[in-house]
Structure formats: structure tokens, C-alpha cells
Amino acid sequence: MPTAVTAIPAAESHVARAHFAAQFAFETDCWDVHDSLARGADFVLLDVRGPALYAKGHVAGAISLPHGKITRNRMSEWPEDTLFVTYCAGPHCNGAASGALRLAELGRPVKIMAGGVTGWLDEGFELRTGDEP
């Protein structure tokens, strides 16, 4: 009798490869964001949580922009081809996806930082407090 893991067969290798390769077009991880910020980021990192949570602790360099405030007018300060990376509290939070969806609806390139603040802390990286990036 198959277990819950094997009851549904794994995808064929070519299908699995396409699926997993596509994930990198949609998300990045905390380690890669940290490394890129240290080298001089070629993207804009958006903390899409509310201002109080941002002030309590955020990734240094991240801009506070709650996902509900992502509008065409607000985004016009960046060139159209600017890559945005959104993050929220962590895997239990869909704020990063909400922000990414809003950006995609505006025609902006976007990825999610998988793990959010929880993942950032799990990697051993520090958060900055206060209202400034």
C-alpha cells in the first residue's frame, strides 16, 4: 500500500526540471539577497509589511512599502525595468505574494524573497530597526 508520499507518482524528469527551473524566475532566497546587497544590489528590496513591523525589524536597505500602497503612481519613481524583490514576515504570510501580484499587474518585474523575515533570521542575518532603510 503506497504512503501519502508515493500515492501520487513523481513527475517525469523533464516536467520536474521545467517546474523547478521556473521557480527561480519567481523567487530568490535570503542568502542570495544578502549577498547581492553586500555587492551592490541591482534590484529594489521592498518590505511589504506595515510600518510598525518594518520599524520593529527589517532587512537593511529594504524600503517600507506595504503591499496595499503599491500603486502605479508610487512606482513611477523607478524606471520601468527595475526589478523588485518583495518580502514579508515569512512562509506563513502571503504579503510578499500580494505585493508581487500588485507589481506584476503594473507590468513590473518582480520576485519574492522566499522565507521573508523568518528565513532572514534563520540564516543568521541581522535586522535593522527604525524607520530608515
C-alpha positions, 0 to 999 in steps of 0.5 A: 500500500503506497504512503501519502508520499508515493500515492501520487507518482513523481513527475517525469524528469523533464516536467520536474526540471521545467517546474523547478527551473521556473521557480527561480524566475519567481523567487530568490532566497535570503542568502542570495539577497544578502549577498547581492546587497553586500555587492551592490544590489541591482534590484529594489528590496521592498518590505511589504509589511506595515510600518510598525513591523518594518520599524520593529525589524527589517532587512537593511536597505529594504524600503517600507512599502506595504503591499496595499500602497503599491500603486502605479503612481508610487512606482513611477519613481523607478524606471520601468525595468527595475526589478523588485524583490518583495518580502514579508514576515515569512512562509506563513504570510502571503504579503510578499505574494500580494505585493508581487501580484500588485507589481506584476499587474503594473507590468513590473518585474518582480520576485519574492524573497522566499522565507521573508523575515523568518528565513532572514533570521534563520540564516543568521542575518541581522535586522535593522530597526527604525524607520530608515532603510 
